[in-house]
Amino acid sequence: MVGDELDEATRDRMQLCSEMLIKEMARMVQELEQQQVEELKSTDQNGVTWSGLLSAALWNWTFWATAGFLLLLIVGLCCCFSKRSPEVGSSISSEEEEDSEEDSEEDSEEDSAEDSAEDSEEEDAADAADLETYIAMRNEWSASELWNRSELVDAVVESLLVALQRSNVLSKGFFPELGPAIGVGSAFDCWSPQEDEPVYRMLVRLKPSRGHTFCLEPGTVANESRIHVELECTCTAQQTVRRALCFLHNPKEPLRKKQKPSLLHTLCTGSYLDVRKTARWFQDLVRENKAIVRLLRLRYYLLTVLPSRRSCKVAIKHISGRTMLVEMIFGVQLGDSDIFMSSQAREDIFTPSTTWTLSCARAEAKFLWLMFDQTPDDSLLSCLHLCTRMLAGTGFSSYTLKTVVMHLLTTTPLSGWCRTHFLLRLGDIMRYLCRCLEEKRLDHFFFGNEKIPKEIVLPPALQRAKPFNLFQHLAQDPAAHEEAMREFEELRRRLTAQLFF
């Protein structure tokens, strides 16, 4: 409120509050009269007692104190309402007189209708902008906290990898080289809901050691495959690099006596890189080099390796007592692209130890940050945060929602992702998800998608691949589809309640 006048909605609320208080007064008076009648009857039958009189007096004192407060509140509202009503009434009457004069001309009526329509649109746009601002303010603190924690975890893991890379174990043997790690998962997505105890997942890049190469072998499922480890000739590099024998052109006996075994004999099952063997090797590496790790930036942290089959889970405890759970999963980069094959297993089916799953986490992060830079404001971030908060307790994952939003960002103008169109974009997200559920199909964003920006580097095989349906399980299981439709209605109800209340 910027002036002395009250708008119509405020006056209605004040009048409604006054009427409710008057009704409450009447109800209390009626209860008092009824109790007094009952007390008179009781007195006639049993006589007057001091306890009865004291109880009645105490009750009457409580009633009149409450009634006096309500009466003062009613008088105050009425005074405030009557004080402002003449001003509003005079303004309304003057507007009615002007309107009555303008009604005599048809052109003026059309102009007035157009002006009112424009005012209504401006009010709707202002309401949407206010709503988006409110949501952004609520999420600002949690997003900044997630960002600070993720930065801390990133620094800790980077120090850990540097310490392990400098250890003698890696320099003497033919084990994979450890590249820089990247954060993946909801804990590193600043738009995702804040969890009580989030697990920070880091993707640690594995590069083949000298004399070895990694080759991707397509599997039976579009997003799964095995990594074939092959030996390459190092005869020409024996004089320039450290004296190491070529695994291809040297007898087995000299190789066994003079140098460490190849990667095929340590971390592979057959000729394929084994996820579980790699996880055990990395876990032992962390345990054996705790002293070296503590000499670097981790001197104020205590590392504890937790059991895990396909990754390295570490509890990092600060000297202050705060503990962070970090899961380091392993990834093999596909060429120079932004796509990796990771050790993280699929949740719905059993994954063999030689099977690696497709990870587009880096490409997704690059795409979203690219869209954040091209949209007018932070309404895209608010849309993602608000919708993801509604997913708790449902069968929908944040990855499903992220896929829907990424598809919409390539089909709708980026200028429309602004505060004035905030509600429209929320409606687009819900309609797109509803249509995908009805059709039982949601295509993976990076499989055969021709609308991928050129800044995102994809392997040629993924560009030529057929679309992969993320809702394939709904098409195969009618019961799962019915449950998904019920959960969508619950999701829509939650979103509506959040917007209105």
Secondary structure, DSSP 8 states (H G I E B T S, - for coil): --SS---HHHHHHHHHHHHHHHHHHHHHHHHHHHHHHHHHHHHHHH---HHHHHHHHHHHHHHHHHHHHHHHHHHHHHHHHHHHHHHHHHHHHHHHHHHHHHTT-HHHHHHHHHHHHHHHHHHHHHHHHHHHHHHHHHHHHHHHHHHHHHHHHHHHHHHHHHHHHTSHHHHHS---EEEEEEEESGGG-TTS---SS-EEEEEEEEE--TTEEEEEEE-SSTTEEEEEEEE---GGGTTTSSS---SSSS-HHHHHHHS---GGGTSEETTEE-HHHHHHHHHHHHHHTHHHHHHTTTTTEEEEEE--SSSEEEEEEETTS-EEEEEEEEEEE-TTSS-EEES---SSS---TT-EEEE-HHHHHHHHHHHHHHSSSTHHHHHHHHHHHTTTTSS--HHHHHHHHHHHHTTS-GGGSSGGGHHHHHHHHHHHHHHHHHHT--B-TTSS-TT--TTS---HHHHHS---BTTHHHHH-HHHHHHHHHHHHHHHHHHHHHHH-
